[in-house]
Amino acid sequence: MALAGRAALRWGARLPSPCSAAGPLCRPGWLPAARSERPYSSRDKEKLDMSTYPVESIRNFSIIAHVDHGKSTLADRLLEITGAISKTDHNKQVLDKLQVERERGITVKAQSASLFYNHEGINYLLNLIDTPGHVDFSYEVSRSLSACQGVILVVDANEGIQAQTVANFYLAFEAQLSIIPVINKIDLKNADPERVEKQIEKLFDIPRDECIRISAKQGTNVEKVLQYVIEKIPPPQCNTADPLKALVFDSTFDHYRGVIANIALFGGEIAKGQKIVSAHTKKRYEVNEVGILTPNEQPTHKLYAGQVGYLIAGMKEVTEAQIGDTLFLYKQPVEPLPGFKSAKPMVFAGMYPIDQTEYNNLKSALERLTLNDSSVTVHRDSSLALGAGWRLGFLGLLHMEVFNQRLEQEYNMSVILTAPTVPYKAVLSSAKLKKEYGKDEITIINPAQFPDKLSVSEYLEPTVLGTIVTPHEYIGKIITLCQDRRAVQKDMLYIDENRVMLKYLFPLNEIVVDFYDALKSLSSGYASFDYEDAGYQSADLIKMDILVNGNPVEELATIIHRDKAYAAGKLLCERLKETIPRQLFEIAIQAAIGKKIIARETLKAYRKNVVAKCYGGDITRRMKLLKRQAEGKRLMRKIGNVEVPRDAFIRVLKRETDK
């Protein structure tokens, strides 16, 4: 059959139209594709005519929720109901395409799907944008929400409102979107939808009767969600007659076709062959293909105002399709859409190959992975102990873990990832340094660049506003933990009789390593944590050096708050004492701030028993032998050089803090 089909194509025979056999895919607006000379491929689908969907019959919406509250499962059911995918038992997280997303049960990249739904005799085009749930990707969420007019807020009937539910609600509320509250997982044994309805009413001021109780897994009441989307969410406010204005809300890289940009049209129309310009990069492109995602790519003749789809225009790098950028027609400039900003790294870490012979392989893997993730910043770096590597900037801790996991899974690369650090700032007072840097304020990523206190008027550290939602019995322990991390309490609110929401202002460097793990272990896993950027604040920062036998070890220098220096210095010295091999002479391991030593550990020497051959006799003979040995040790210590071995660096610098 397949051969007969190919032969028919080769000799130019007409193929039967997909609408000849009425099926679920036969929708109004299908037109036959123009004949092409190239071989038939899966992309040569019939092109859809999108002009049959006016702005009034379009709804753009997003699903927002805390991690693991059933967002992707609800998206699967919506795709099934509208006929975008067939109903099978294998439909699990259809929009989550990455292996890391399926394993962790999280969404990392925003995905969109156009759904066709008939309600009361009218054909509607529903554009679902599935956003990441985690705080690290909050900029992507805010850009995706700007392409929507409403959101479905999913809350777990068992867990209730969590920290990210609150954060995502306020993102949608500030964007002035219509909010449809949905209580999911009502089929669970311990589900308590009434309690969750009370929480939603108290915290978000949404009346109880507006909540829809559903079970996304079993499909209960999901059809009602689609009806609410059509009734409660307004159509986009835009016009096809206006000049083209398109928002880029996500992008992926295809090795054969270049960058595929996900776009939402706020005005005008776009078709193949048009010349477009990026408002951010000012580069000009010719459109090669436009279409919608159903959720697979489906080419169309044109995209019109209010619609959401994809665009291929010969962009070579993902950085050319920046999230939040505006595209417009050549020689028809428009005012760019507000809210665009370049991705700003919040956490930095060194990445080195375990074996230096793997350097080139890791380099090519990094280049290919960063093609699909434009928010990672990469700078070449080298270390005497760990060799050549890179200093990478990430949006947050989860982003760093996901990136590392994708390196291992997709490219089979094992790497050394050093402890994460945060970017500090220094306000310069020295005229000489101001002239050298050309500005009054510098950003410090590497401790080696830390300027001296005499030439600086103040140091600044990044802060975040953290939200913790916890059962009330763990409040005491959690408040103590937050105070230990130099946090300042901003708010405390009882959501209901059992759950409390705490708001704290944290220094970012206090939460990047192990705060989340400590919070989970203190609260038996019940507390949830979320944070947002809160700018910089003045701090008493110092540079702490580690000395081995009086020589500073550059790789172990850290920037730290003065109050934490002693404890951190003592811990580092103890760890080094365990990892550095003993020598024939004594080794002093010290933590120092400038010239002042704040902590010390001594690694005892191997000692030969030189008096073993003395069996009685005069004590002067024993003293003479011991004195000669001591002189030899002193001489050895003067000329002996302690090399800190590579595996000692790895054990001291790696992320996991040994409890």
PECOR-V434554 format. One record per pair of residues at least 6 apart in sequence whose C-alpha atoms are under 6 Angstrom apart, sorted by the first residue. I is the first residue (numbers start at 1). J is the second residue. Records with the same first field share a line. If there is no record, write none. Layout:
BEGIN
I: J / J
END
This chain:
BEGIN
19: 26
29: 49
30: 48 / 49
31: 47
32: 46
33: 46 / 47
47: 299 / 300
48: 300
55: 306
56: 235
57: 124
58: 124 / 125 / 126 / 235
59: 126 / 235
60: 126 / 127 / 148 / 149
61: 128 / 148 / 150 / 151
62: 128 / 129 / 130 / 151
63: 130 / 151 / 152
64: 153
65: 153 / 154 / 165
66: 133 / 164 / 165
67: 133
69: 156
72: 93
73: 216
74: 216
79: 85
80: 86 / 87
82: 116 / 117
84: 294
101: 107
107: 132
108: 132
110: 130 / 131 / 132
111: 129 / 130
112: 128 / 129 / 130
113: 127 / 128 / 293 / 294 / 295
114: 126 / 127 / 293 / 294
115: 125 / 126
116: 124 / 125
117: 123 / 124
118: 124
131: 141
136: 395 / 396
143: 249 / 324
144: 249
147: 264
149: 177
150: 177 / 178 / 179 / 233
151: 179
152: 180
153: 180 / 181 / 182
154: 182 / 183
155: 183 / 184
156: 183 / 184
157: 183 / 184 / 185 / 186 / 191 / 192 / 193
158: 191 / 192
160: 196
162: 469
163: 467 / 468 / 469 / 528 / 529 / 530
164: 530
178: 233
181: 211
182: 211 / 212
183: 213
184: 214 / 215
185: 215
186: 215
197: 208
199: 495
201: 207
214: 220 / 221
236: 306
238: 266 / 267
239: 267 / 305
240: 267 / 268 / 305
241: 268
242: 267 / 268
243: 268
244: 267 / 268 / 269 / 328
245: 266 / 267 / 327 / 328
246: 264 / 265 / 266 / 326 / 327
247: 263 / 264 / 325 / 326
248: 262 / 263 / 323 / 324 / 325
249: 262 / 323 / 324
250: 262 / 323
251: 260 / 261 / 262
252: 259 / 260 / 372
253: 259 / 372
258: 314 / 315 / 316
259: 315
260: 311 / 312
261: 310 / 311
262: 309 / 310
263: 308 / 309 / 310
264: 308
265: 305 / 306 / 307
266: 305 / 306
267: 305
268: 305
269: 303 / 304 / 305
270: 302 / 303
271: 302
272: 287 / 288 / 289
273: 286 / 287
274: 286 / 287
275: 285 / 286 / 329 / 330
276: 284 / 285 / 328 / 329 / 330
277: 283 / 284 / 327 / 328 / 330
278: 327
279: 326
285: 313
286: 313
287: 313
288: 312 / 313
289: 311 / 312
290: 299 / 310 / 311
291: 298 / 299 / 300 / 309 / 310
292: 298 / 309 / 310
318: 371 / 374
319: 374
324: 340
326: 336
343: 375
345: 393 / 394 / 395
346: 395 / 396
347: 393 / 394 / 396 / 421 / 422
348: 392 / 393 / 420 / 421 / 422
349: 391 / 392 / 418 / 420
350: 390 / 391 / 417 / 418
351: 389 / 390 / 416 / 417
352: 389 / 415 / 416
353: 359 / 415
354: 415 / 416
376: 393 / 394
377: 392 / 393
378: 392
379: 390 / 391
380: 390
381: 389 / 390 / 391
382: 388 / 389
385: 646
394: 400
407: 413
408: 414
418: 653 / 654 / 655
419: 653 / 654 / 655
423: 444 / 445
424: 443 / 444 / 460 / 461
425: 442 / 443 / 444 / 459 / 460
426: 441 / 442 / 459 / 460
427: 440 / 441 / 456 / 457 / 458
428: 440 / 441 / 456 / 457
429: 455 / 456 / 457
430: 455
434: 440
447: 558 / 559
459: 538 / 539
460: 536 / 537 / 538 / 539
461: 536 / 537
462: 508 / 535 / 536
463: 506 / 507 / 508 / 534 / 535 / 536
464: 505 / 506 / 508 / 532 / 533 / 534
465: 504 / 505 / 531 / 532 / 534
466: 503 / 504 / 530 / 531
467: 502 / 503 / 529 / 530
468: 501 / 502 / 528 / 529
469: 500 / 501 / 527 / 528
470: 499 / 500 / 527
471: 498 / 499
472: 498 / 499 / 500
474: 523
485: 510
487: 505 / 506
488: 504 / 505
489: 504
490: 503 / 504
491: 502 / 503
492: 501 / 502
493: 500 / 501
494: 500
540: 561
541: 560 / 561 / 562
542: 559 / 560
543: 558 / 559
544: 557 / 558 / 592 / 593
545: 557 / 591 / 592
546: 552 / 553 / 590 / 591
547: 553 / 589 / 590
548: 588 / 589
549: 587 / 588
569: 591
570: 599
573: 601
579: 648
583: 605
584: 605 / 606
585: 605 / 633 / 637
586: 603 / 604 / 605
587: 602 / 603
588: 602
589: 600 / 601
590: 599 / 600
591: 597 / 598 / 599
592: 598
END
